[in-house]
Amino acid sequence: MPRLDYKNCRNCGRHESEVGVMSHTRLCPECGRGIFRDNLDALTTMSGPLALHWRERVAASVGAVLPARLDTHEQRR
């Protein structure tokens, strides 16, 4: 959904006169599609920091902690 009050992309900083209307997340169409593709690739291949974050959050939703994170989790206590 476009937002007419946003004037600059929060990712690349370009003005709406250069790239068009900003989305409700304040992204230009080009940056929005790029971020979407990066997230989709990461979740499809289950690699990278975005996929790790997703796995950690899903595990946390049922009260679990991933084994790779047990060391850092115990240190935070």
N, C-alpha and C positions, 0 to 999 in steps of 0.2 A: 504494500500500500504506500503510495508516494506521500511525502510530506513537503508541502510548499514553503514552510517556514525555515527548513534547513538549507543553507547556502553553500557549505563546504563539506567535502567528504572527510570523514574522520580517519580514513585510512591513508589516502594519497594527498588530501588537502586541496584538491582542485575545486574550482568554483562551479556552481551549477550551470553557468553560461557555457562552460567548456564541455561538460559531460552529460548534462540533462538533469532531470529531477532526481532528488535523493530519496532513498527508501526511508521507512520509519526507523531504521537502525542507523541512519545518517551515513549510508554508503552510496557511492555512485554505482550505476549499473555495472560497470566494468569490475570494480572491486568486489561488489556483492557476488557476482558470478564466480570470480576467482576464489574467494574465500569458501563459497559453497563447494566448488570442485575440489579444493584442498581437503575440506572436511570429509566429503564423500569418499575420496581416494583413501584417506587415512582409516576411515571406518570399514571400507571394503577390504583393504589389505590387513587391517588390524595392526598397523605399525605406526610409530611416531608418537609424539606427546599427546596429541588429541585422542588417539585410540586408548592410550594408557589412562588418560584422565577419565574417559568413558568407562573403562573396565573398573577403575577404582570406585567411581560413583555408583555403578551398578552393584558392586560387591558391598559397598557401604549401605546401600538401601536395604540389605537383608542382614546387616550387622557383621559382615565379614571384613577382613583386611587381607589384601593380596600378600602372598609370601614374600615377594620382592620388596615390599614396603614394611615388613615387620620390624626391621632394624630401626628405621627412622621413626616409625610409630611409637616404639618403646622408648626412644630417646626423648620424645616430646613430653612424655608423662612426668 
